[in-house]
Amino acid sequence: MARPNISITCLIPVFFLATVIVAVLIMIGEAPSPAPEMESESTYTKYTTVTGYFQQDDPATEDKNFDYTTSNFGLINKSYDGDSDSKTQWEKFGVEVARLNEQARDGTQYKVLYMGRHGEGYHNVAEAFYGKRDWDCYWSLQDGNETSTWVDALLTPTGISQAQEANDFWRRLIVTEKIQTPQSYYTSPLLRCMATANVTFSGLPLPSDRPFVPLVNELIRECIGAHTCDRRSSKTIIQKNYPDWPFSEGFSEEDPLWDAELRETGEAMDRRLRRAVDEIFGSDKNTWISISSHSGAIASILRVLGHQTFSLGTGQVIPVLVKAEKVAGEGPPREKGPYTRVSTCAAPPPTLSP
């Protein structure tokens, strides 16, 4: 029998009717929705401190008086599969971190952060002298006193010595322990942090593919607002002191974040520092990262990373092994967090000046 000759024109109404029926069925729930892979789902990066490698992430370790220079950075002596007795503990740890990254599933990565607090600054001396109450309500809002200035505070001689101690420590571990040196460097734009980083890493026998060229990052600074020691200098001044150091994108001439009357809350700091960590993990392909920052900023980063509370004295450093994985969901808030108005004293509290 001959096959009927049906024209394409005759089929168009049928196809149109079928399309309408399918659309109606989807609306009333009688037909399947589009395949999941066609949907767009928001994700965020979840950070976890990988414990069991450093003493500082062990709850039994006390932060008070803990010294990274006498504890091999806190690295725990342990064996790994396929260890070689000829390797140092830091070399073994380096192999372990490489293994974790090699075996990580898509969307997951591991980095080691060396986070260092700046050495002692003139603001630290002033706060210790006046006491926290008088410092917070009056003196921290001033540019200085008759003997000292602490706007964007500089390092004291003690602070410089602490940074030099860090340099000596790194030099020793590079030579004797073959420690993995940072591949990338980041520093707060406040002068005390940049000076600490400069003294710490300059002149070290670093590999040629890992030079010390830190990125000046606006986000990894101390709690912002009110305290003059936390108001950064202009970009021009920073460039004059460190002409070869690059700046993070959008770094402005004057400080755009500092407020004379309002100060960041802990929640605001965590949002800001999470953005900084997101930027580092999202754009930096390197594994070994140095961050030169402040006590409050590092405490905030530790919260973001799910690390236990671990306070650092001036000049101290904490290493953290971090797992970062892409997970479904909106994630924590990323917009600017709340500031609070500081309580002030109408006049200097009755005390002697240092």
Secondary structure, DSSP 8 states (H G I E B T S, - for coil): -------HHHHHHHHHHHHHHHHHHHHTTSS----GGGS---EEEEEEE--SSBGGGSTTS--TT--GGGTGGGB-----TT--TTS-HHHHHHHHHHHHHHH--TTEEEEEEEEEE---BHHHHHHHHH-HHHHHHTGGGSSB-SS-B-TT--B-HHHHHHHHHHHHHHHHHHHHT-----SEEEE-SSHHHHHHHHHHHTT----TTS----EE-GGGSS--SS-GGGS---HHHHHHH-TT--B-TT--SS-SS--SSEEE-HHHHHHHHHHHHHHHHHH---SEEEEEE-HHHHHHHHHHTT-------TT-EEEEEEEEEEEES--S--S---EEE----SS--S----
